[in-house]
Amino acid sequence: MATQLTLASFLYFLLFCATMTFSPGPMTLLLMGFGMQEGLKRSMPVQLGASAAYLVSILVFAVGFAELVKGNPLLSRGIQFIGVAYLLYLAYRQWNSRALLLDRPGTALDSSFRGRFGKGLLTGFSNPKTIVMFSAVFPQFAGQGSETRAMDLAVLGLAFLLLQFTSGCLYCYFGQRVRRLLQSPSRQVLLQRATALMLLAVAMLLARGF
């Protein structure tokens, strides 16, 4: 089965995913907290739970909305505008947000695999960014043909999951160092504004159409 993804559109997609997965947020801070206290190996159940949540979200929202907009350019353009508007909103929030409140290590953590997996799963499902991202952005990269669209979504979904998993592992492994880096309010502001500019760039690319 072929794919209609071009190298340029795939690189744009990777830029978007890297911006979303590596920027500080509920999931990255959760993984960083576990990594700070217990290291990468014992934090893996949380990471696996997050990956499972994103996989289900991709299957439900990305695939579902891709089928919904197939052959309907007006609906596709409307969802595209929603995605652009949400990315602009995220960029605005990142630019104007205050410094993050980092939890101190030493809090009690669930030691069971099920508890940690569930924590990652619930955090992944409760993040509203995933719904908009998978429903409004993913379908814009997929080809319009019914035969190639499924393959495009599979490639995009796999790329996102690999980036998300890599991001989570890095936050877990370098949790203590990342926490020291983000402890400075000025560095947090610099990181948040850099993320805002990247989100703005991706929003402009999405507005032009991939």
Secondary structure, 3 states (H helix, E strand, C coil): CCCCCCHHHHHHHHHHHHHHHHCCCHHHHHHHHHHHHHHHHHHHHHHHHHHHHHHHHHHHHHHHHHHHHCCCHHHHHHHHHHHHHHHHHHHHHHHHCCCCCCCCCCCCCCCCHHHHHHHHHHHHHCCHHHHHHHHHHHHHHCCCCHHHHHHHHHHHHHHHHHHHHHHHHHHHHCHHHHHHHHCCHHHHHHHHHHHHHHHHHHHHHHHHCC
